[in-house]
Amino acid sequence: MKKFITSFFMAWGMFFAIPCPLKIWDEKLRGSMLLCLPLIGALTGALWLLLYKLLTLAGCPVIVTAALMTLLPGLLTGNIHTDGFMDCCDAILSRRGPEERARILKDSHVGSFAVIAYVGLLLLEFSLFASGALGAKAVCLVFLPIVSRLCSVLTICRCEAMPGSSYAGAFRELLRPSYGHLSFCLLLLCCALPPLFFGAAGLSAAATAAGSLLAIWNGRRQLGGMSGDISGFGIVCGEACGVALLTLI
């Protein structure tokens, strides 16, 4: 139990922007820290739902609600996953050769493709929240960040790291084989249960998984392996797919 608590607060400190109430670190628990990433997703999803409920109760204009709902997930994570999304967009959309794409991915400068892609993402999610009435369906928001992060954990466990990736490479060395099995089982559970309880709206969890895995597959194919940036790319794309289905269905 102590190791689990330590791993959870390590994940909180690394992947969540709200100040961690317990700052502890154990290098030997890096692998199990990654397994706690979906719990950070659960916190993100719960706060996402809470914000929607508060804005609805306060009678906020739809356009204000849409803007805040679009921005909150990134703010809660310090935009760490958004950074990976933008880096991958810069590299993939450059349409250069493999070596040049890898160089662009590691470049700290923000390119035009990253800006265009991120602005497009914000406009898309803003439009979805502004046009789709969530109502009781909003409870499904909780599952989207959990599922997207389970996809990230699963692919880091199962896929070869991109050459030179300190993130995926460092974690893979400390991951147990059982972590991949566990994340896969939890992913199936989180995709199967929501439709049973929430009907068609619950399919947004499966849409998130499909979007995340497809984005990660494309990122790995384009960039030559798994990395932290590709993980963030998958999380952001997956959640956008989940929001699209949830608001339009």
C-alpha angles and dihedrals in degrees: 000000000000091000091050092050091048091049092049095052090044088056090046092053093048104038106026127070097206106096111268112244092211117039107199134141136192114177091205090063097058091110095051089044088065089053088059092058092096088056088058085051089054090054090048092049093047092052090045090055092043091053091052092050092049094047091048093049090048090053094236116180113266092243092055092047091050093051094049093044090052094050102040102079091053093046092051092055097039086247089281091142092043088058090056090047092053094045091051092047090052091051101039097042092049087077090210129140121287096263093048092047090053090050092049091049091058095043110112093210119097112239130206094255090057092051093047092048094047094047088049090050092051092048092048096050092041090053092047094051091044095050102035120073106218101185111148090355089072091087087075089067087081092066098051099073091041093053095044091053093045087057089051093051092045095052094045088052094047107031132072115254120249111256108269095015107142092184104052093029095052093048095046091058090059100038121108119221089241091064091068092049092048095048091049092052092047090048091054090048094049091050096045102044102054095062089051092055103029105027122219092351088064089066086077087083091058090046089054091051092048092048093046096047093045092049092047091047091052092045092051091047093050098040104033105248147355122309141159091262091054089049090055090044090056094046094052095044093045095051091049089055091049092050090049094055094040095052098039102041 
